[in-house]
């Protein structure tokens, strides 16, 4: 994988899932208003500390950040927080719904 190309795309993907502008994210990280925009456009790369702050901003570990197969980790973390408050019966019901959705996506001809 070409991480130099993928990295900026990953930040943009996660930022959009969080529904926040590049400017707002930059300012939340204590950086200049154009910081995230420059990363997403491939003009700069964050320092290691900057990367860790970005992971913290998204409430994820570096390992989760680099999991290319996880397309919606921000949403999954939010879902997880809500699931932890359910009763066992409610959680089982949600699990069955997720299994059903997964099976539908695995059928031939489906994306």
C-alpha positions as CSV (number, residue, x, y, z in Angstrom):
1,X,0.0,0.0,0.0
2,X,1.2,3.5,-0.8
3,X,0.7,5.1,2.6
4,X,1.9,8.5,1.5
5,X,-1.2,8.7,-0.8
6,X,-3.5,6.8,1.5
7,X,-2.7,8.7,4.7
8,X,-4.2,12.1,3.6
9,X,-7.3,10.3,2.1
10,X,-7.8,8.5,5.4
11,X,-7.8,11.7,7.4
12,X,-10.3,13.2,5.0
13,X,-12.5,10.1,5.2
14,X,-12.5,10.2,9.0
15,X,-13.0,13.9,9.2
16,X,-16.0,13.7,6.9
17,X,-17.5,10.9,8.9
18,X,-17.2,13.1,12.0
19,X,-18.8,15.8,9.9
20,X,-16.3,18.5,10.8
21,X,-14.5,21.0,8.5
22,X,-10.8,20.8,8.0
23,X,-10.5,24.3,9.5
24,X,-12.5,23.3,12.7
25,X,-10.4,20.2,13.1
26,X,-7.2,22.1,12.7
27,X,-8.2,24.6,15.3
28,X,-9.3,21.9,17.7
29,X,-5.9,20.4,17.4
30,X,-4.3,23.7,18.3
31,X,-2.9,24.2,14.8
32,X,-3.3,26.9,12.2
33,X,-6.6,27.0,10.3
34,X,-5.0,25.4,7.2
35,X,-3.1,22.5,8.9
36,X,-5.5,19.6,8.1
37,X,-6.1,21.1,4.6
38,X,-2.3,20.9,3.9
39,X,-2.2,17.3,5.1
40,X,-5.2,16.3,3.0
41,X,-3.7,17.9,0.0
42,X,-0.3,16.2,0.5
43,X,1.7,19.3,1.1
44,X,2.8,18.3,4.6
45,X,2.8,15.3,6.9
46,X,2.1,15.6,10.6
47,X,4.9,14.9,13.2
48,X,4.5,11.7,15.2
49,X,3.0,13.8,18.1
50,X,0.7,15.5,15.6
51,X,-0.4,12.1,14.3
52,X,-1.1,10.9,17.9
53,X,-3.2,14.1,18.5
54,X,-5.1,13.3,15.3
55,X,-5.8,9.8,16.5
56,X,-6.9,11.2,19.9
57,X,-9.2,13.7,18.1
58,X,-10.9,10.7,16.3
59,X,-11.0,8.7,19.5
60,X,-9.0,5.9,18.0
61,X,-5.7,4.1,18.3
62,X,-3.0,4.4,15.7
63,X,-3.7,0.7,14.9
64,X,-7.3,1.5,14.2
65,X,-6.3,4.5,12.1
66,X,-4.2,2.2,9.8
67,X,-6.8,-0.5,9.6
68,X,-7.6,0.1,5.9
69,X,-10.5,-2.4,6.0
70,X,-12.4,-0.4,8.7
71,X,-14.4,2.1,6.6
72,X,-16.4,3.7,9.3
73,X,-14.4,3.5,12.6
74,X,-15.7,6.7,14.0
75,X,-19.3,5.5,13.6
76,X,-18.4,2.1,15.0
77,X,-17.0,3.7,18.1
78,X,-20.1,5.7,18.6
79,X,-22.3,2.6,18.1
80,X,-20.2,0.8,20.6
81,X,-20.7,3.5,23.2
82,X,-24.5,3.2,22.8
83,X,-24.5,-0.6,22.7
84,X,-22.7,-0.7,26.1
85,X,-25.8,0.9,27.7
86,X,-28.3,-1.7,26.3
87,X,-29.8,-4.7,28.2
88,X,-28.5,-8.1,27.1
89,X,-31.8,-8.8,25.3
90,X,-31.5,-5.5,23.4
91,X,-27.9,-6.1,22.5
92,X,-28.8,-9.6,21.2
93,X,-31.5,-8.1,19.0
94,X,-29.1,-5.5,17.6
95,X,-26.5,-8.3,17.0
96,X,-29.1,-10.3,14.9
97,X,-29.8,-7.2,12.8
98,X,-26.1,-6.7,12.1
99,X,-25.7,-10.3,11.2
100,X,-28.6,-10.1,8.8
101,X,-27.2,-7.0,7.2
102,X,-23.8,-8.7,6.9
103,X,-25.3,-11.7,5.2
104,X,-27.1,-9.5,2.7
105,X,-23.9,-7.8,1.8
106,X,-22.1,-11.1,1.3
107,X,-24.5,-12.4,-1.3
108,X,-23.1,-12.6,-4.9
109,X,-23.7,-9.4,-6.9
110,X,-23.9,-7.2,-3.9
111,X,-21.3,-4.6,-2.8
